[in-house]
């Protein structure tokens, strides 16, 4: 059962509705909710007045004890983020987790896919950076999609001309990136932190 509701306004007709939402998704206890999250269904609602499909964002905590990841979809309030970071830091059982703040439902979905593939998100960010440089598109919004084939080729997606494009990079690029992370203490993350393109740019200058 949903944990509560939030008010949302239809982007087309302006009608306001109470949308059922979840506060926490535990991947081990509720795998069906995890699947709905990955499909985007937890963030979509259809307007009862005009039928328009809308996206609603709300604070959500994703916990996968098997893969030891914790994701916090923030509402953008600094005080709340600070309190959440302190709470995570105080929890003894979370000290060996990859704990991340994410700003959009899409970013949360990507982090889950990365973890499910058995990859490190810091190394994946480096892969995305290297791929963008090779494409000559430094500002491109690359997202991890999946591993493909026996050699584990990494597929990334990006928007272009109103459509999603796919670009691949060899797993050796990820292995090199993982080596960089292992050797560079500045890339070792502790506590609840953002790990995205902006964060990486600050650490590879």
C-alpha positions in Angstrom: 0.0 0.0 0.0 1.2 3.6 -0.7 2.6 5.5 2.3 0.7 8.7 1.6 -0.3 11.2 -1.1 1.0 14.4 -2.7 -0.8 17.1 -4.6 0.0 17.3 -8.3 -1.3 19.5 -11.1 -1.9 18.3 -14.6 0.5 19.9 -17.1 -2.3 20.2 -19.7 -5.6 21.1 -18.1 -4.4 22.3 -14.7 -6.5 19.9 -12.7 -5.1 19.1 -9.2 -5.2 15.6 -7.8 -4.0 13.7 -4.7 -1.5 11.2 -6.0 -0.6 8.1 -3.9 3.1 7.8 -3.3 5.7 5.7 -1.4 8.3 6.9 1.0 10.5 3.9 0.9 11.1 1.1 -1.6 13.0 -1.9 -0.2 14.1 -4.0 -3.2 14.4 -7.2 -1.1 11.0 -6.9 0.5 9.1 -5.4 -2.4 10.6 -6.4 -5.7 7.4 -5.5 -7.5 7.8 -1.9 -6.4 11.4 -1.9 -7.6 10.1 -3.1 -11.0 7.5 -0.3 -11.1 10.2 2.2 -10.2 12.4 1.0 -13.0 9.5 1.3 -15.4 8.8 4.8 -14.2 5.3 3.8 -13.1 5.8 5.1 -9.5 6.3 8.7 -10.9 3.5 8.7 -13.5 -0.2 9.5 -13.1 -3.0 10.0 -15.6 -5.2 13.0 -15.1 -8.8 12.0 -14.4 -10.2 15.1 -16.2 -8.3 15.0 -19.5 -6.4 11.7 -19.5 -3.0 13.3 -19.9 0.0 11.3 -18.5 2.0 13.4 -16.0 5.3 13.0 -14.2 5.3 13.6 -10.5 8.5 13.9 -8.4 8.5 13.3 -4.7 11.1 12.4 -2.0 11.7 8.6 -2.1 14.3 6.4 -0.4 15.4 3.3 -2.3 17.1 0.6 -0.3 18.7 -2.6 -1.7 20.3 -4.5 1.2 21.5 -7.3 -1.2 23.6 -4.9 -3.3 24.2 -2.5 -0.5 23.0 0.7 -2.1 20.9 3.5 -0.7 19.4 6.2 -3.0 17.6 9.3 -1.8 15.5 11.1 -4.4 15.6 14.6 -2.9 13.0 17.3 -2.8 15.8 19.9 -3.2 15.6 21.3 0.3 19.2 21.7 1.7 18.2 21.3 5.3 16.4 18.0 4.5 19.4 16.7 2.6 21.7 17.6 5.5 19.5 15.8 8.0 19.2 12.8 5.7 23.0 12.7 5.4 23.4 12.8 9.2 20.9 10.0 9.6 22.7 7.8 7.1 26.1 8.5 8.7 24.7 7.6 12.1 23.4 4.2 11.0 26.1 1.6 11.6 24.7 -0.9 9.2 25.0 1.6 6.3 28.7 2.3 6.6 29.7 0.0 3.7 26.8 1.1 1.5 27.0 3.2 -1.7 24.7 6.0 -0.5 23.7 8.6 -3.1 21.6 11.6 -3.5 19.7 11.8 -6.8 17.8 14.7 -8.2 15.5 13.1 -10.7 13.5 9.8 -11.1 15.6 9.1 -14.2 18.8 9.4 -12.2 17.5 7.0 -9.6 16.6 4.5 -12.3 20.1 4.8 -13.8 21.8 4.2 -10.4 19.7 1.1 -9.9 20.6 -0.3 -13.3 24.3 0.3 -12.6 24.1 -1.5 -9.3 22.1 -4.4 -10.8 24.8 -4.8 -13.5 27.4 -5.1 -10.7 29.2 -1.9 -11.6 30.5 1.1 -9.6 28.7 4.3 -10.4 31.9 6.5 -10.0 33.7 4.3 -12.7 30.6 4.5 -14.9 30.6 8.3 -14.7 34.2 8.2 -15.9 33.2 6.0 -18.8 30.5 8.4 -19.7 33.0 11.3 -19.6 35.5 9.4 -21.8 32.8 8.4 -24.3 31.5 12.0 -24.5 35.0 13.2 -25.2 35.5 10.6 -27.9 32.2 11.7 -29.5 33.2 15.4 -29.4 30.1 16.2 -27.3 31.3 17.2 -23.9 27.9 18.5 -22.8 25.9 15.4 -23.8 23.6 13.8 -21.2 24.7 10.2 -21.3 22.9 7.6 -19.2 23.8 4.0 -18.5 21.4 1.6 -20.2 22.8 -2.0 -19.9 25.6 -4.4 -20.5 25.4 -6.3 -23.7 27.0 -9.5 -25.0 29.5 -11.9 -23.6 32.2 -9.2 -23.5 30.1 -6.9 -21.4 29.9 -4.0 -23.8 28.5 -1.0 -22.0 25.5 0.7 -23.8 24.7 4.3 -23.0 21.8 6.4 -24.2 21.4 10.1 -24.9 18.7 12.4 -26.4 19.2 13.9 -29.8 16.6 15.4 -32.2 13.8 14.3 -30.0 14.8 10.7 -30.0 16.9 8.5 -27.8 20.2 7.3 -29.3 22.5 4.5 -28.2 26.3 4.4 -28.1 28.5 1.6 -26.9 31.9 1.4 -25.3 34.1 -1.6 -24.5 34.2 -3.1 -21.0 38.0 -2.3 -21.0 37.1 1.4 -20.7 35.2 0.6 -17.5 38.1 -1.5 -16.2 40.5 1.4 -16.8 38.0 3.7 -15.1 37.7 1.4 -12.1 41.5 1.4 -11.8 41.5 5.2 -11.8 39.0 5.1 -8.9 41.0 2.6 -7.0 44.2 4.7 -7.2 42.6 8.1 -6.6 41.5 8.7 -3.0 39.6 11.8 -4.1 37.2 9.5 -5.9 36.5 7.4 -2.8 33.0 8.3 -1.5 31.8 8.1 2.1 28.4 9.1 3.4 25.4 10.3 1.4 26.7 12.1 -1.7 25.9 13.1 -5.2 27.8 11.3 -7.9 27.1 12.7 -11.3 28.7 14.6 -14.2 29.0 17.8 -12.2 30.6 16.0 -9.3 33.1 14.3 -11.5 34.0 17.5 -13.2 35.1 18.9 -9.8 37.3 15.9 -9.2 39.1 15.4 -12.5 40.4 19.0 -13.1 
